[in-house]
Amino acid sequence: MHIDDILRAAVKVGASDVHLKVGSHPVFRIEGSLFFIKEAPVITEEFMQRTAFSMMSALQRERFKQSNDVDLAYNLPGVSRFRVNIFQQRGALSMALRVIPSVIRDFRSLNLPPIIEKIAQEERGLVLVTGTTGSGKTTTLASIIDYINSTRVKHIITIEDPIEYVHVDKKSYINQRELGIDTFSFSSALRAALREDPDVILVGEMRDLETIEIAISAAETGHLVFSTLHTLDAKETVNRILAVFPSNQQNQIRYQLSQVLKAIVSLRLVPRADGKGRVPAVEVLIATARIRDCIANPSKTDEIRSAIEEGNLHYGMQTFDQSLFDLYQRGLITYEEALAQATNKDDLALKIKGVTPGSVSVSESRVDFELETDTKKYLKN
């Protein structure tokens, strides 16, 4: 058995993730649920050693020896790319692989709200895409970068860990840098990017104070900066950024953030009513005058959610509950799922009363999904 055979089978049955550990059958995550692939052989220590170290560069091997985990990308020509995390557990190697679609999807096919296109047309400032692991942050950012690449003449620099979606120059000129291969850290690569004449900078993740400081500075000096945070919504995102800084700097950071922020897009994936995959519920904050005041003024930060809700009609903003209501009204999610994901369940339940699922006709791209139970034919012994 070879790793490529497992990955081909995973892509064939529509898996989003593959998990491998010594002494266990491969495990696929399909539409949010885990499936043990018992038709495949049990993973051996020899298989894991051979597979893991064949994927790593010399520098990545050194990083792994120091920390017992490493992120990298693996390309299987004609099949897909994969984001790979190799780590150690109970003294043995394990791997988690995320399938990266070969085609970058557009906003409509991702079921993202129309305001995302307007956000992608910004000339400068800071745009944050947030959500839990696996919520679609990387896919959304890839779609935004591809939109800019297709419509505008810009110099785009991405700093990623690892590079997931590979962009080919269209109207824009793109440089993609990967941690562990092309650079040592987000902060050092971001600092260097400011000397490389960029128009647009994508920072894979704002993990530390230095990276956040440089990203804000880059936005202040006229660049369009995109990044991600593992936060649930806009209010938590603002608070998370502020919490990174010492208390004596927070007022200054509040002011700077209020001036450079353009938008926060927060994502949650919700199971579809038809059982065919998941659809994003999306909270969108646009930096209006009121939003800027909520960020700059500590006593008003708790008003961010209500400011988003009130800005729905004129600015295209929406809270998660407004997004869930829209998805339910369009027949894309069930009543039960809408309430399960809601921030305020009682308010959403009252709002839904009298609304018939599917009352709004929506033309959308659907991807048929069929789980093949017999994966044995895709795996070579």
JOLINJO-V848803 format. One record per residue. RES is the residue in one small letter. D_CENTER is the distance of its C-alpha to the mean C-alpha in whole Angstrom. Layout:
# JOLINJO-V848803
RES/D_CENTER + RES/D_CENTER
This chain:
# JOLINJO-V848803
m/32 + h/29 + i/25 + d/25 + d/27 + i/24 + l/21 + r/23 + a/24 + a/21 + v/19 + k/23 + v/22 + g/18 + a/17 + s/13 + d/14 + v/18 + h/19 + l/23 + k/25 + v/29 + g/31 + s/29 + h/28 + p/25 + v/22 + f/20 + r/17 + i/17 + e/16 + g/15 + s/19 + l/20 + f/23 + f/26 + i/27 + k/30 + e/32 + a/30 + p/32 + v/31 + i/29 + t/32 + e/32 + e/33 + f/30 + m/28 + q/29 + r/30 + t/27 + a/25 + f/27 + s/27 + m/23 + m/24 + s/25 + a/28 + l/26 + q/23 + r/26 + e/27 + r/24 + f/24 + k/28 + q/27 + s/24 + n/24 + d/21 + v/19 + d/16 + l/16 + a/16 + y/18 + n/19 + l/22 + p/23 + g/24 + v/21 + s/18 + r/16 + f/14 + r/12 + v/15 + n/16 + i/20 + f/21 + q/25 + q/26 + r/29 + g/31 + a/29 + l/26 + s/23 + m/20 + a/16 + l/15 + r/12 + v/13 + i/11 + p/13 + s/16 + v/16 + i/13 + r/13 + d/15 + f/14 + r/17 + s/16 + l/12 + n/14 + l/13 + p/16 + p/18 + i/18 + i/14 + e/17 + k/19 + i/16 + a/16 + q/20 + e/20 + e/22 + r/21 + g/19 + l/16 + v/13 + l/10 + v/7 + t/7 + g/7 + t/8 + t/7 + g/7 + s/6 + g/4 + k/1 + t/3 + t/6 + t/6 + l/7 + a/9 + s/11 + i/12 + i/13 + d/15 + y/16 + i/18 + n/19 + s/21 + t/22 + r/23 + v/25 + k/23 + h/22 + i/19 + i/18 + t/14 + i/14 + e/12 + d/12 + p/13 + i/13 + e/11 + y/12 + v/15 + h/16 + v/20 + d/22 + k/23 + k/24 + s/22 + y/23 + i/20 + n/20 + q/17 + r/18 + e/17 + l/17 + g/20 + i/22 + d/22 + t/21 + f/22 + s/19 + f/17 + s/20 + s/22 + a/20 + l/19 + r/23 + a/24 + a/22 + l/24 + r/27 + e/26 + d/26 + p/23 + d/22 + v/18 + i/16 + l/12 + v/12 + g/9 + e/10 + m/13 + r/14 + d/18 + l/21 + e/22 + t/18 + i/18 + e/21 + i/21 + a/18 + i/20 + s/23 + a/22 + a/21 + e/24 + t/26 + g/25 + h/21 + l/18 + v/15 + f/12 + s/10 + t/7 + l/9 + h/9 + t/11 + l/12 + d/13 + a/15 + k/18 + e/17 + t/14 + v/18 + n/20 + r/17 + i/18 + l/21 + a/22 + v/21 + f/24 + p/28 + s/30 + n/32 + q/29 + q/27 + n/29 + q/29 + i/25 + r/25 + y/27 + q/25 + l/21 + s/23 + q/25 + v/22 + l/19 + k/18 + a/15 + i/13 + v/10 + s/9 + l/8 + r/10 + l/11 + v/15 + p/17 + r/19 + a/23 + d/24 + g/22 + k/20 + g/17 + r/14 + v/14 + p/11 + a/13 + v/12 + e/14 + v/15 + l/17 + i/19 + a/21 + t/24 + a/27 + r/27 + i/24 + r/25 + d/28 + c/26 + i/24 + a/27 + n/29 + p/28 + s/31 + k/28 + t/25 + d/25 + e/26 + i/22 + r/22 + s/25 + a/25 + i/21 + e/23 + e/26 + g/25 + n/23 + l/26 + h/27 + y/24 + g/21 + m/19 + q/19 + t/18 + f/17 + d/20 + q/21 + s/18 + l/19 + f/23 + d/22 + l/20 + y/23 + q/26 + r/24 + g/25 + l/21 + i/21 + t/24 + y/26 + e/25 + e/21 + a/21 + l/23 + a/22 + q/18 + a/20 + t/21 + n/24 + k/26 + d/29 + d/28 + l/26 + a/29 + l/31 + k/30 + i/29 + k/33 + g/34 + v/31 + t/32 + p/29 + g/28 + s/30 + v/28 + s/28 + v/25 + s/25 + e/22 + s/20 + r/21 + v/20 + d/23 + f/22 + e/25 + l/25 + e/27 + t/29 + d/31 + t/29 + k/32 + k/33 + y/29 + l/30 + k/33 + n/35
